[in-house]
Amino acid sequence: MDEVPSLTVRLLGGSPARHGDSELALGPAQRQAVFAALALHAGQFVSREEIIDAVWGERPPDSATGIVYTYVSALRRALEPAGEPLVATRAGYSLDLPRQQVDVHVFEAELERARAHRLAGEHRRELESLRSALGQWRGSALNGIPGPFAETQRARLNELRMSALERQAEVALQLGGYRELVGELAVLVERHPLREGLHRMLVTALFRSGRQAEALAAFDRARETIIEQSGLEPGPELLALRQRVLDDDPTLHHQEQPERHRPTQAQPGRPSAFVGREFELGRVRRHLTALLDEGRGGTVWLDGEAGSGKTALLAEALATARSHTRWVEADELAGAVPLSIIADSLGGEALDDLGKTVTALCEDGPRVLVFEDLHWADEESLLAWQRLHRFTAHLPLLLIGSARPLPRRRTLDVLRSRLDGEIVPLPPFDGPAVAALAEETLARDPGDDFLGFAAEYTAGNAAYLSEMFAEFADGREPGTAPHSRLATVVEDHLATLSLACKRTLTSAALLGSSFTVADLAGVTGRELRTLIEAVEEALAARVLETEGERLRFRVPLVRSVFAEHTPPAIRAVLHQEIAATMVGSGAPADRVAEQLLQVGDELTARWIPQWLLDNVRVLSTGPAVELLHLLSHQRNLTEEQHQGLAGELASLLLPEAGTTAAWPANRALGAAQPWCAPLHAFTRPAVPPQRGAV
């Protein structure tokens, strides 16, 4: 039977939906906005509320819910030639489509590949990936699609495209393609006259092509255009480039740069600092010794969450057997091509006769085949991997696979359960392992307080700890701001969560160290039943865990990252509103205080001072002292409140001194600050400690 062409989605120009060679008519612009929101979250459920936000923003029509239902019904009919890819459930709607069939996701995946090649020094491969990424564009992003979501995505994608175009030109320039670049760059600077990077590369390309006068003329045009359109002089790099051209600067000429190449089956380098996995390392090395010394095959399966150090462990264990090892890594795009990772490891001939290929391979000596991240592998590759496992019984073949336990896949679960090899789980780092990692990576002793905090804050995740220590070593405060590398690592690990789950977790992050689903419903304004699937997804992914009848983030750092998704000013207001709701519902004072402490110096609600005076005696000492100190900065205090707060603060700091009779109010408040600084870090589990606190 002929294969039925698949549905493909083009949001970077061209017809938004195609079935084979045929365009699918999706209807009016707003209906296409619904389709775009679903396509950009392909494979994930998007709630009706999120679709309404995407199409209309803050001012939806009263009939928005009914309109969405009508649009989805019409889209399902329009997509019928491609089967039934649009799925509706209680949780919302999902476009059940592999991400590699959506051009935006392919574009972003190729950009990520380019970034990896750049970090590895593989500039030719980086250039190939950049060209592949830009090849996804056939026009304008989300052309003609209305709504705030489309506007935001359009701006984001256009900026990514421009950055990719600049980087593509930069790499081509480095590799000596300056003559071919001149025409392309001339067009780009005309279309984007304020991008100084493009002007610099055009001047450089002309200079390297032996066209010095034209390079100076290009600089003059660039300067005139930038001043005319922005009112400002160009930046110092562009200005300095003119003088370098005039001086015929030798360093401006093309320099051949040696490129680092990885073998086709890339093997990670041995980590410079490897600690904390001696037991697991020994288990893998026993199999390697049996293979190399006795010719005895075997199978090892590594289980570990994202960031647990699976790659580092294998690189260390197999460092002495690199010549015997073939290493491939699956990724999100691997599932699109049947048997892709098998072909990458053993070559295309393996697809014809796997047994013959692997037998011939082992005739030359013992072999180690490593397949990382099998949770991304296609079904056919997993079945072929199971066949390879059987060959280890009679061939000198050590087969190693690694996978995350989540997200769960039935085929992967069955494969693992039927495995008669050795399963090696990688647990979180314990205290000694954290200390050993710090000793290997830091030039100074961070102190026991910081190490204890780091272990708890990251829940022992090796990748988070490594990045946290790297920031510490660089003299930066380990943080979770959106631009922080630590936050980026966390977000990469959580990329598979649905949009609905991520938004729910962003709200949950504001609720304190633990919360109930009812608390979450109160914050989000959604009914309990609409939150169940998002919470269940978070529990299944082990982002959340149960604590009796309550929920909490398993990794405090992850809570911090989600909290940072809310702007600080809005966070401050929301924490105070949550605290007020808790007071109204009779919640314990310590839970109310936990919310208020998240606000910091932005405490402004008028009810807080009197509430604190009424409850200070039932609060834990640390939160009580810090809240008293924070409230001292409020300008709307009455004299009576000021005196009362000062007296309570004095009695907590120096109980033997009594109340304000022994300490004047201002002196007591002034004395609070040095006491409060160390407490600041440890009364807010979602915020990393200040340097002075450790």
C-alpha positions as CSV (number, residue, x, y, z in Angstrom):
1,M,0.0,0.0,0.0
2,D,1.3,3.5,-0.9
3,E,2.2,5.6,2.1
4,V,-0.3,8.3,2.9
5,P,1.4,11.7,2.8
6,S,1.7,13.3,6.2
7,L,0.4,16.6,7.4
8,T,3.1,19.3,7.4
9,V,2.8,22.8,9.0
10,R,4.5,25.9,7.6
11,L,4.3,28.9,9.8
12,L,7.5,30.4,8.3
13,G,5.9,31.3,5.0
14,G,3.8,29.5,2.5
15,S,0.5,27.6,3.1
16,P,0.1,26.9,6.9
17,A,-1.1,23.3,6.4
18,R,-0.3,20.8,3.6
19,H,-1.2,17.2,3.0
20,G,1.3,15.9,0.6
21,D,1.4,18.3,-2.3
22,S,-2.0,19.7,-1.5
23,E,-2.8,22.8,0.5
24,L,-5.4,22.6,3.2
25,A,-7.7,25.6,3.4
26,L,-8.0,26.5,7.1
27,G,-10.3,29.4,6.8
28,P,-10.4,32.9,8.3
29,A,-7.4,34.6,10.0
30,Q,-8.6,34.0,13.6
31,R,-9.2,30.3,12.9
32,Q,-5.6,30.2,11.6
33,A,-4.5,31.8,14.9
34,V,-6.0,28.9,16.8
35,F,-4.2,26.5,14.4
36,A,-0.9,28.3,14.9
37,A,-1.2,28.2,18.7
38,L,-1.8,24.4,18.5
39,A,1.0,23.8,16.0
40,L,3.6,25.8,18.0
41,H,2.8,23.4,20.9
42,A,2.5,20.3,18.7
43,G,2.0,17.2,20.8
44,Q,0.9,19.2,23.9
45,F,-2.5,20.0,25.1
46,V,-3.5,23.7,25.0
47,S,-6.5,24.7,27.2
48,R,-9.4,26.7,25.9
49,E,-8.4,29.6,28.2
50,E,-4.9,29.6,26.6
51,I,-6.3,29.6,23.1
52,I,-8.6,32.5,24.0
53,D,-5.6,34.4,25.4
54,A,-3.7,33.6,22.2
55,V,-6.4,34.9,19.9
56,W,-7.9,37.9,21.8
57,G,-5.6,38.6,24.7
58,E,-7.0,40.5,27.7
59,R,-10.3,41.5,26.1
60,P,-12.0,38.4,24.6
61,P,-15.6,38.6,23.5
62,D,-18.2,37.2,25.8
63,S,-18.8,34.4,23.3
64,A,-15.1,33.5,23.0
65,T,-15.5,29.9,24.4
66,G,-18.2,29.1,21.8
67,I,-16.2,30.7,19.0
68,V,-13.2,28.6,19.9
69,Y,-15.4,25.5,19.8
70,T,-16.6,26.5,16.4
71,Y,-13.1,27.2,15.1
72,V,-11.8,23.8,16.4
73,S,-14.7,21.9,14.8
74,A,-14.0,23.7,11.4
75,L,-10.3,22.9,11.7
76,R,-10.9,19.3,12.4
77,R,-13.0,19.1,9.2
78,A,-10.3,21.0,7.2
79,L,-7.6,18.6,8.4
80,E,-9.6,15.4,7.7
81,P,-7.5,14.5,4.5
82,A,-4.6,14.0,6.9
83,G,-6.5,11.8,9.3
84,E,-7.6,13.1,12.7
85,P,-4.5,15.0,14.0
86,L,-6.6,17.5,16.1
87,V,-7.5,15.9,19.4
88,A,-10.0,17.3,21.9
89,T,-10.2,16.3,25.6
90,R,-11.2,17.8,28.9
91,A,-7.7,19.3,29.2
92,G,-8.2,21.2,25.9
93,Y,-6.9,20.6,22.4
94,S,-3.8,19.1,20.9
95,L,-2.4,18.8,17.4
96,D,-1.1,15.3,17.5
97,L,1.8,15.8,15.2
98,P,5.6,15.1,15.4
99,R,7.5,18.3,16.0
100,Q,9.7,17.6,12.9
101,Q,6.6,18.1,10.8
102,V,6.3,21.8,11.9
103,D,8.8,24.1,10.2
104,V,9.2,26.3,13.3
105,H,10.3,23.3,15.5
106,V,12.7,22.1,12.8
107,F,14.1,25.7,12.5
108,E,14.7,25.8,16.3
109,A,16.2,22.3,16.4
110,E,18.7,23.1,13.6
111,L,19.7,26.3,15.5
112,E,20.4,24.2,18.5
113,R,22.5,21.8,16.4
114,A,24.4,24.8,15.1
115,R,25.0,26.0,18.6
116,A,26.4,22.6,19.6
117,H,28.7,22.5,16.6
118,R,29.9,26.0,17.5
119,L,30.7,25.0,21.0
120,A,32.6,22.0,19.6
121,G,34.6,24.2,17.2
122,E,33.0,22.4,14.2
123,H,32.3,25.5,12.0
124,R,31.6,23.8,8.8
125,R,28.9,21.7,10.4
126,E,27.7,24.8,12.2
127,L,27.3,26.5,8.8
128,E,25.4,23.5,7.4
129,S,23.0,23.5,10.3
130,L,22.5,27.3,10.0
131,R,21.7,26.9,6.3
132,S,19.3,24.1,7.1
133,A,17.6,26.2,9.7
134,L,17.2,29.2,7.4
135,G,16.1,27.0,4.6
136,Q,12.8,26.4,6.6
137,W,11.8,30.0,5.8
138,R,9.7,30.6,2.7
139,G,8.3,34.0,3.6
140,S,7.2,35.9,6.7
141,A,6.6,34.2,10.1
142,L,2.9,33.6,10.9
143,N,2.0,35.9,8.0
144,G,-1.4,37.5,8.4
145,I,-2.2,35.6,11.6
146,P,-3.7,37.9,14.2
147,G,-3.6,37.9,18.0
148,P,-1.1,38.7,20.8
149,F,0.4,35.2,20.8
150,A,1.1,35.4,17.1
151,E,2.6,38.9,17.5
152,T,4.9,37.7,20.2
153,Q,6.0,34.6,18.3
154,R,6.5,36.7,15.1
155,A,8.9,39.1,16.9
156,R,10.7,36.2,18.5
157,L,11.1,34.2,15.3
158,N,12.2,37.2,13.3
159,E,14.9,38.0,15.8
160,L,16.1,34.4,15.7
161,R,16.2,34.5,12.0
162,M,18.2,37.7,11.9
163,S,20.7,36.3,14.5
164,A,21.0,33.2,12.4
165,L,21.6,35.2,9.2
166,E,24.3,37.2,11.0
167,R,26.0,34.1,12.4
168,Q,25.8,32.3,9.0
169,A,27.6,35.3,7.4
170,E,30.1,35.4,10.2
171,V,31.0,31.7,9.9
172,A,31.2,31.9,6.1
173,L,33.5,34.8,6.5
174,Q,35.7,32.9,8.9
175,L,35.8,29.9,6.5
176,G,37.0,32.1,3.6
177,G,33.8,32.6,1.7
178,Y,34.1,36.4,1.6
179,R,33.8,36.9,-2.2
180,E,30.6,35.0,-2.4
181,L,29.2,36.9,0.7
182,V,29.5,40.4,-0.7
183,G,26.3,40.4,-2.7
184,E,24.3,38.7,0.0
185,L,25.5,41.1,2.7
186,A,24.8,44.1,0.4
187,V,21.1,43.0,0.2
188,L,20.9,42.4,4.0
189,V,22.3,45.8,5.0
190,E,19.8,47.5,2.7
191,R,16.9,45.6,4.3
192,H,18.2,45.9,7.9
193,P,20.2,49.2,8.0
194,L,20.5,49.4,11.7
195,R,22.2,45.9,12.2
196,E,25.8,47.0,12.7
197,G,27.0,43.5,12.6
198,L,25.9,43.1,9.0
199,H,27.7,46.4,8.1
200,R,30.9,45.2,9.8
201,M,30.8,41.9,7.9
202,L,30.2,43.7,4.5
203,V,33.1,46.0,5.1
204,T,35.3,43.1,6.0
205,A,34.2,40.9,3.1
206,L,35.0,43.8,0.6
207,F,38.4,44.4,2.2
208,R,39.3,40.7,2.1
209,S,38.2,40.6,-1.6
210,G,40.9,43.2,-2.4
211,R,38.3,46.0,-2.7
212,Q,39.6,48.5,-0.1
213,A,38.0,51.6,-1.6
214,E,34.6,49.9,-1.8
215,A,35.0,48.8,1.8
216,L,35.6,52.4,2.9
217,A,32.6,53.6,0.8
218,A,30.4,50.9,2.5
219,F,31.5,52.2,5.9
220,D,30.6,55.8,4.9
221,R,27.1,54.6,3.8
222,A,26.7,52.7,7.0
223,R,27.6,55.6,9.2
224,E,25.3,58.0,7.3
225,T,22.4,55.6,7.4
226,I,22.8,54.8,11.1
227,I,23.0,58.5,12.1
228,E,20.1,59.4,9.9
229,Q,17.8,56.7,11.2
230,S,18.8,56.5,14.8
231,G,20.4,59.9,15.6
232,L,23.4,58.2,17.0
233,E,27.0,57.4,15.9
234,P,27.8,53.8,15.1
235,G,29.3,51.7,17.9
236,P,33.0,51.6,18.5
237,E,33.6,48.3,16.7
238,L,32.3,49.7,13.4
239,L,34.2,52.9,13.9
240,A,37.4,51.1,14.6
241,L,37.0,48.9,11.6
242,R,37.4,51.9,9.3
243,Q,40.8,52.7,10.7
244,R,41.9,49.0,10.4
245,V,40.9,49.1,6.7
246,L,42.9,52.4,6.1
247,D,45.9,50.8,7.9
248,D,45.6,47.6,5.9
249,D,45.7,45.8,9.2
250,P,47.2,42.3,8.7
251,T,44.9,40.8,11.3
252,L,41.9,41.9,9.2
253,H,43.0,39.6,6.3
254,H,41.6,36.1,6.2
255,Q,43.4,33.7,8.6
256,E,43.1,30.0,8.1
257,Q,41.7,28.5,11.3
258,P,42.2,24.8,12.0
259,E,38.9,23.2,12.8
260,R,38.3,20.5,15.4
261,H,36.6,17.5,14.0
262,R,34.8,14.8,15.8
263,P,34.5,11.3,14.4
264,T,31.3,10.4,12.7
265,Q,30.3,8.5,15.9
266,A,31.2,11.3,18.3
267,Q,32.5,10.3,21.7
268,P,32.4,12.8,24.5
269,G,35.7,13.9,26.0
270,R,36.6,12.6,29.4
271,P,35.4,15.0,32.0
272,S,38.1,17.1,33.7
273,A,36.4,16.6,37.1
274,F,34.6,13.4,37.7
275,V,33.4,12.7,41.2
276,G,30.6,11.0,43.1
277,R,29.9,7.9,41.0
278,E,32.5,5.4,42.1
279,F,30.0,2.6,42.7
280,E,28.2,3.1,39.4
281,L,31.5,3.6,37.6
282,G,32.7,0.2,39.0
283,R,29.6,-1.5,37.7
284,V,30.2,-0.3,34.1
285,R,33.9,-1.0,34.2
286,R,33.4,-4.6,35.3
287,H,31.6,-5.2,32.0
288,L,34.3,-3.4,30.0
289,T,37.0,-5.5,31.7
290,A,35.1,-8.7,30.9
291,L,34.8,-7.6,27.3
292,L,38.4,-6.6,26.7
293,D,40.1,-9.3,28.8
294,E,37.8,-12.3,28.2
295,G,35.8,-11.3,25.0
296,R,32.6,-11.6,27.0
297,G,29.7,-9.5,25.8
298,G,27.0,-7.9,27.9
299,T,24.4,-5.1,28.2
300,V,24.3,-2.1,30.5
301,W,21.3,0.2,30.9
302,L,21.8,3.6,32.6
303,D,18.8,5.2,34.2
304,G,19.0,8.8,35.2
305,E,17.0,12.0,35.1
306,A,18.1,14.9,32.9
307,G,21.3,16.3,34.4
308,S,22.2,13.2,36.4
309,G,25.5,12.8,34.6
310,K,24.9,9.8,32.4
311,T,27.2,11.1,29.6
312,A,30.0,12.0,32.1
313,L,29.9,8.6,33.7
314,L,30.1,6.8,30.4
315,A,32.9,9.1,29.1
316,E,34.9,8.3,32.3
317,A,34.2,4.6,32.2
318,L,35.1,4.2,28.6
319,A,38.0,6.6,28.4
320,T,40.5,3.7,28.0
321,A,38.4,2.0,25.3
322,R,37.8,4.8,22.8
323,S,39.2,2.9,19.9
324,H,36.8,0.1,20.5
325,T,33.7,2.4,21.0
326,R,31.0,3.7,18.7
327,W,28.8,6.4,20.3
328,V,25.5,7.9,19.1
329,E,23.0,10.1,20.8
330,A,19.4,10.3,19.9
331,D,17.5,13.6,20.0
332,E,14.0,14.9,19.4
333,L,14.3,14.6,15.7
334,A,15.6,11.1,15.8
335,G,12.1,9.7,16.0
336,A,11.2,11.1,12.6
337,V,13.5,8.7,10.7
338,P,13.1,5.0,11.2
339,L,16.3,3.2,12.4
340,S,18.2,6.5,12.3
341,I,20.4,5.9,15.4
342,I,21.2,2.3,14.2
343,A,22.3,3.7,10.8
344,D,24.4,6.4,12.6
345,S,26.1,3.8,14.7
346,L,26.6,0.9,12.2
347,G,26.1,2.4,8.8
348,G,23.4,2.0,6.2
349,E,24.3,-1.6,5.5
350,A,23.0,-2.5,9.0
351,L,19.5,-1.8,7.9
352,D,19.7,-4.6,5.4
353,D,21.2,-7.3,7.7
354,L,21.8,-6.2,11.3
355,G,23.3,-9.6,12.3
356,K,25.7,-9.8,9.5
357,T,26.9,-6.2,10.1
358,V,27.5,-6.5,13.8
359,T,29.1,-9.9,13.4
360,A,31.6,-8.5,10.9
361,L,32.2,-5.5,13.2
362,C,33.1,-7.8,16.1
363,E,35.5,-9.9,14.0
364,D,38.0,-7.1,14.2
365,G,38.0,-7.2,18.0
366,P,35.7,-6.4,21.0
367,R,33.3,-3.6,20.4
368,V,31.3,-1.2,22.6
369,L,28.2,0.4,21.1
370,V,26.8,3.3,23.1
371,F,23.3,4.6,22.5
372,E,22.5,7.7,24.5
373,D,19.0,9.1,25.2
374,L,17.0,6.2,24.0
375,H,13.8,7.9,25.2
376,W,14.0,9.9,21.9
377,A,14.7,6.9,19.6
378,D,12.1,5.8,17.0
379,E,10.2,2.5,17.6
380,E,12.1,0.6,14.9
381,S,15.5,1.6,16.5
382,L,14.3,0.4,19.9
383,L,13.4,-3.0,18.4
384,A,16.7,-3.2,16.6
385,W,18.5,-2.3,19.9
386,Q,16.7,-5.3,21.5
387,R,18.1,-7.5,18.7
388,L,21.6,-6.2,19.4
389,H,21.1,-7.1,23.0
390,R,20.6,-10.7,22.0
391,F,23.9,-10.7,20.0
392,T,25.8,-9.9,23.2
393,A,25.3,-13.5,24.4
394,H,27.7,-14.9,21.7
395,L,29.7,-11.9,20.4
396,P,32.4,-9.7,22.1
397,L,29.9,-6.9,22.2
398,L,29.2,-4.5,25.1
399,L,25.9,-2.8,24.4
400,I,25.2,0.3,26.5
401,G,22.0,2.3,26.5
402,S,20.9,5.3,28.5
403,A,17.6,6.9,29.0
404,R,15.6,9.2,31.3
405,P,12.9,7.5,33.3
406,L,10.5,10.2,32.2
407,P,8.6,11.0,30.0
408,R,7.3,7.4,30.0
409,R,7.1,5.4,26.8
410,R,5.4,2.0,26.7
411,T,7.9,0.6,24.2
412,L,10.8,1.8,26.3
413,D,9.3,0.4,29.5
414,V,8.7,-3.0,27.9
415,L,12.3,-3.1,26.5
416,R,13.8,-2.2,29.8
417,S,11.6,-4.7,31.7
418,R,12.7,-7.6,29.4
419,L,16.4,-6.7,29.7
420,D,18.5,-9.4,31.4
421,G,21.5,-7.1,31.4
422,E,22.6,-4.8,34.2
423,I,20.5,-1.7,35.1
424,V,22.5,1.0,36.7
425,P,20.4,3.9,38.2
426,L,22.1,7.2,38.9
427,P,20.7,8.7,42.1
428,P,21.1,12.3,43.1
429,F,24.5,13.4,44.5
430,D,24.7,13.1,48.3
431,G,26.6,15.4,50.6
432,P,30.1,13.9,50.2
433,A,29.7,13.9,46.4
434,V,28.6,17.6,46.4
435,A,31.6,18.5,48.5
436,A,33.9,16.5,46.2
437,L,32.5,18.3,43.2
438,A,33.0,21.6,44.8
439,E,36.6,20.7,45.7
440,E,37.3,19.7,42.1
441,T,35.7,22.8,40.4
442,L,36.2,25.7,42.9
443,A,39.4,27.4,43.7
444,R,38.2,28.4,47.1
445,D,36.2,26.8,49.9
446,P,32.6,28.0,49.7
447,G,31.9,26.9,53.2
448,D,29.6,24.2,54.6
449,D,26.6,26.5,54.7
450,F,26.8,27.1,50.9
451,L,27.4,23.4,50.1
452,G,24.5,22.3,52.3
453,F,22.3,24.9,50.6
454,A,23.5,23.8,47.1
455,A,22.7,20.2,47.8
456,E,19.2,21.0,49.0
457,Y,18.5,23.7,46.4
458,T,19.4,21.4,43.4
459,A,18.2,18.1,45.0
460,G,21.6,16.7,44.1
461,N,21.3,17.1,40.4
462,A,24.8,17.0,39.0
463,A,24.2,19.4,36.1
464,Y,22.6,22.0,38.3
465,L,25.4,21.7,40.8
466,S,28.1,22.0,38.2
467,E,26.5,25.2,36.7
468,M,25.9,26.6,40.1
469,F,29.5,26.1,41.1
470,A,30.7,27.5,37.8
471,E,28.7,30.7,38.5
472,F,30.1,30.9,42.0
473,A,33.7,30.4,40.6
474,D,33.2,33.2,38.1
475,G,32.2,35.6,41.0
476,R,28.6,35.6,40.1
477,E,25.7,35.1,42.4
478,P,24.2,31.7,41.5
479,G,20.8,32.8,40.2
480,T,17.8,31.9,38.2
481,A,17.1,35.1,36.2
482,P,15.9,34.3,32.7
483,H,19.4,35.2,31.3
484,S,21.1,33.0,33.7
485,R,22.8,29.9,32.4
486,L,21.6,27.9,35.4
487,A,18.0,28.8,34.5
488,T,18.6,27.8,30.9
489,V,19.8,24.4,31.9
490,V,16.7,23.9,34.0
491,E,14.4,25.1,31.2
492,D,16.1,22.7,28.7
493,H,15.4,19.8,31.0
494,L,11.7,20.8,31.3
495,A,11.2,21.4,27.6
496,T,8.9,18.4,27.2
497,L,6.3,19.6,29.6
498,S,3.1,20.9,28.0
499,L,2.3,24.6,28.0
500,A,-0.6,24.1,30.3
501,C,1.6,22.3,32.8
502,K,4.3,25.0,32.7
503,R,1.7,27.8,33.3
504,T,0.3,25.9,36.2
505,L,3.7,25.4,37.7
506,T,4.4,29.1,37.3
507,S,1.4,29.8,39.5
508,A,2.3,27.0,41.9
509,A,5.8,28.5,42.3
510,L,4.3,31.5,44.1
511,L,2.4,29.4,46.7
512,G,5.4,28.7,49.0
513,S,7.2,25.6,49.9
514,S,4.1,23.4,49.8
515,F,0.5,23.9,48.7
516,T,-2.7,22.0,47.8
517,V,-4.6,21.8,44.5
518,A,-7.3,24.0,46.1
519,D,-4.6,26.6,46.8
520,L,-3.6,26.4,43.2
521,A,-7.1,26.8,42.0
522,G,-7.4,29.9,44.2
523,V,-4.3,31.5,42.6
524,T,-5.2,30.6,39.0
525,G,-8.9,31.2,39.2
526,R,-9.5,27.9,37.5
527,E,-11.8,25.2,38.6
528,L,-10.2,22.2,40.4
529,R,-11.1,19.8,37.6
530,T,-9.2,21.9,35.0
531,L,-6.0,21.7,37.0
532,I,-6.0,17.9,37.6
533,E,-4.3,16.9,34.3
534,A,-1.6,19.6,34.6
535,V,-0.8,18.6,38.2
536,E,-0.8,14.9,37.2
537,E,1.6,15.6,34.4
538,A,3.9,17.5,36.8
539,L,3.8,14.6,39.3
540,A,4.5,12.0,36.6
541,A,7.5,14.1,35.4
542,R,8.7,14.3,39.1
543,V,8.6,18.1,39.0
544,L,6.1,18.0,41.8
545,E,5.9,15.4,44.6
546,T,3.4,14.7,47.3
547,E,3.9,15.6,51.0
548,G,1.1,14.1,52.8
549,E,-2.0,15.8,51.5
550,R,0.0,18.7,50.1
551,L,2.2,19.1,47.0
552,R,5.7,20.7,46.6
553,F,8.4,21.1,44.0
554,R,10.8,18.2,44.3
555,V,13.7,20.5,43.3
556,P,13.6,24.0,45.0
557,L,15.8,25.4,42.1
558,V,13.0,24.4,39.6
559,R,10.5,26.3,41.7
560,S,12.8,29.4,41.6
561,V,13.0,29.2,37.8
562,F,9.2,29.0,37.4
563,A,8.8,31.9,39.9
564,E,11.1,34.0,37.7
565,H,8.7,33.7,34.8
566,T,6.5,36.2,36.6
567,P,7.9,39.8,36.5
568,P,9.1,41.0,40.0
569,A,6.5,43.8,40.4
570,I,3.6,41.4,39.6
571,R,5.1,38.8,41.9
572,A,5.1,41.2,44.8
573,V,1.4,42.0,44.3
574,L,0.5,38.4,43.8
575,H,2.3,37.2,47.0
576,Q,0.5,39.9,49.0
577,E,-2.9,38.9,47.5
578,I,-2.2,35.2,48.2
579,A,-1.3,36.1,51.8
580,A,-4.5,38.1,52.2
581,T,-6.5,35.1,50.9
582,M,-4.7,32.8,53.4
583,V,-5.5,35.1,56.3
584,G,-9.2,35.1,55.2
585,S,-9.2,31.3,55.1
586,G,-7.6,30.9,58.5
587,A,-4.3,29.6,57.3
588,P,-1.4,29.2,59.8
589,A,0.5,32.4,60.4
590,D,3.8,30.8,59.3
591,R,2.4,30.1,55.9
592,V,1.1,33.7,55.6
593,A,4.6,34.9,56.6
594,E,6.2,32.7,54.0
595,Q,4.2,34.5,51.3
596,L,5.1,38.0,52.7
597,L,8.8,37.2,52.9
598,Q,8.8,36.5,49.2
599,V,7.8,40.1,48.6
600,G,10.9,41.6,50.3
601,D,11.1,45.4,50.4
602,E,8.0,45.8,48.3
603,L,5.6,45.1,51.2
604,T,2.9,47.8,50.8
605,A,-0.5,46.3,51.8
606,R,-1.9,48.3,54.7
607,W,-3.3,45.3,56.6
608,I,0.2,43.7,57.1
609,P,1.6,45.7,60.0
610,Q,-1.4,45.1,62.2
611,W,-1.6,41.4,61.2
612,L,2.0,41.0,62.2
613,L,1.5,42.7,65.6
614,D,-1.4,40.3,66.2
615,N,0.5,37.2,65.1
616,V,4.2,37.8,65.9
617,R,4.1,35.7,69.0
618,V,3.0,32.6,67.1
619,L,5.5,33.0,64.3
620,S,8.8,31.2,64.2
621,T,11.6,33.6,65.3
622,G,13.5,33.9,62.0
623,P,10.5,34.9,59.8
624,A,9.2,37.2,62.6
625,V,12.5,39.1,62.9
626,E,12.8,39.5,59.1
627,L,9.2,40.7,58.7
628,L,9.6,43.2,61.5
629,H,12.7,44.5,59.8
630,L,11.1,44.7,56.4
631,L,8.0,46.5,57.7
632,S,10.2,49.2,59.3
633,H,10.7,50.6,55.8
634,Q,7.0,51.3,55.3
635,R,6.0,54.9,55.2
636,N,2.4,54.5,56.0
637,L,2.9,53.2,59.6
638,T,1.1,55.0,62.4
639,E,3.3,56.0,65.3
640,E,1.6,53.3,67.4
641,Q,2.4,50.6,64.9
642,H,6.0,51.8,64.6
643,Q,6.5,51.7,68.3
644,G,4.8,48.3,68.5
645,L,6.9,46.8,65.8
646,A,10.1,48.2,67.2
647,G,9.2,46.8,70.6
648,E,8.5,43.3,69.3
649,L,11.7,43.4,67.3
650,A,13.8,44.4,70.3
651,S,12.2,41.7,72.5
652,L,13.0,39.1,69.8
653,L,16.6,40.1,69.3
654,L,17.4,40.7,72.9
655,P,14.8,39.0,75.1
656,E,16.5,40.1,78.3
657,A,16.2,43.7,77.4
658,G,12.4,43.7,77.5
659,T,10.4,45.9,75.3
660,T,10.8,49.5,74.0
661,A,11.2,50.6,77.6
662,A,14.8,49.3,77.3
663,W,15.4,50.0,73.6
664,P,14.3,53.1,71.8
665,A,12.4,52.2,68.6
666,N,14.8,53.6,66.1
667,R,17.8,51.9,67.8
668,A,16.1,48.5,67.8
669,L,15.1,48.8,64.2
670,G,18.7,49.9,63.3
671,A,20.1,46.9,65.1
672,A,18.0,44.5,63.1
673,Q,19.8,44.6,59.8
674,P,23.0,42.7,60.6
675,W,20.9,40.0,62.3
676,C,18.6,39.7,59.3
677,A,21.0,39.2,56.5
678,P,22.0,35.6,57.3
679,L,18.3,34.7,57.8
680,H,17.3,36.1,54.4
681,A,18.6,33.2,52.5
682,F,17.2,30.4,54.6
683,T,13.7,31.7,55.1
684,R,12.9,31.6,51.3
685,P,13.4,28.2,49.8
686,A,12.8,29.4,46.3
687,V,15.7,32.0,46.4
688,P,19.4,31.2,46.3
689,P,21.5,32.5,49.3
690,Q,23.2,35.8,49.2
691,R,27.0,35.7,49.1
692,G,27.1,37.3,52.6
693,A,24.9,34.6,54.0
694,V,27.3,31.7,53.2
